[in-house]
Amino acid sequence: MAMTIAMDSSSSSLLYPPPPVSMDLHIENRQKLLNRFRENLISSSRDLHGFILLQGGEEQTRYCTDHEDLFRQESYFAYLFGVREPGFYGAIDINTGKSILFAPRLPAEYAVWMGEIKSLSHFKETYMVDMAYYTDEITEVLNNQYKGSGKPLLFLLHGLNTDSKNFSKPAEFEGIEKFETDLKTLHPILTECRVVKSKLELAVIQYANDISSEAHIEVMRKTKPEMQEYQLESIFLHHTYFYGSCRHCSYTCICATGDNSSVLHYGHAAAPNDRTLRDGDMALLDMGAEFHFYASDITCSFPVNGKFTSNQRLIYNAVLDAHDAVISSMRPGVNWVDMHKLAEKVILQALKKGSLLVGDVDEMMVERLGSAFMPHGLGHLMGLDTHDPGGYLQGFERPKEAGLRSLRTSRDLIDGMVITVEPGCYFIDALLVPAMESPKTSKFFNHEEITKFRGFGGVRIESDLYVTSDGCVNMTKVPRKIEDVEAVMGGASWPIKKSKRMKLDE
Ligand SMILES: [Mn+2]
């Protein structure tokens, strides 16, 4: 039942529909958690009894209406059980290792409006768990399964998401007072399980990357001045859904052109990708499709008319050099803050070479000048969530310096981590003006040159990398070099075929 998702690199498109993802992926995830959980209990001299219990996501309606937003499973629950329907609970018996799903008991009228009511045996088989019951049987089932003494112990999920500052919601159900509960043990162990990806997870993330890479290329080829930003978004969404069966994106598409490309989170409801593309603009497109709960997160930057100007070249190559320098330095044990600083340094050096900055780059680094051009972090862990949890270990403090405090992780790299590399260089008045006026950093600016870049927007280049034992692998397959971007925008195939010229009839 091992999943085989492979891209035929000779064809321009993936085969569709994609093969189903095997639930072995989630069986492995549960086994990994169970092993680590047992080790943790043993090392703290606790009994190997009780249940890990998670509550899956619930359906939400739009405000006071009955309009149901398309459901997407909660990520920790998806990691362990792969269940796509709302209203479920899932348990793992720590003693026996058995997995139990609890499905909602649906009313008879569900069959009229929503379709067939699926049986418990259907869920047991589909999701490859040991047992399936209804959610109104949780108390009874867990009491019957429990072999320890006293009240059965439930390990519930409660802990901080260091990106959103929100807490995950521990399971709640009628009768929970009949159990002992532990809110502390599960979250750090389960989060750490998610940090290192299995081969099966990597294959799914690779699929999301392949289809999103293809879609980015499709957008590049179709982009022309006078189009609307949302049309680029639409091409991406169509390609990933039509050819890749990706019904969700990992995040809202950022389709920024011209000065908008310096707005880091452009594309939201108040800035809805609705500008007209102008000849001479740069485009910055940050878009990634989600497949079987797993994310991709890719940014391409290019001139909308297909030809880089010398100013665009300067900024683009500064960012590309930073992107490539980081990727060549990544391997287990390398610290992410150091990678961020490396990217900043490469960008500052390029800006100095391009006469936008003057002075000593090491001095600029001391004054944190890099953050005036790249205020965001270099990259983040990625998996079931675009910003995957686990970036900061418990008790670990965020850096406080400008730029570094935006980092979503400060960790050392580990074999099997998936992390984005997304350096950027932006001309943001709200940052540049104070830096140009500050007595500490004013001297570094060639004020006349910098002025020419006001309104330029920005460039970001973002790829998804997984860390291997001796380096890393780039999962994102889009043209990056200027000549390749221009060639693909001009209609060349990608990957550009370097085959020998065929002998044709003369
Ligand atoms: Mn990203």
Residues whose N, C-alpha, C, O or C-beta is under 5 A from the ligand:
A	BS01	MN	D297 T420
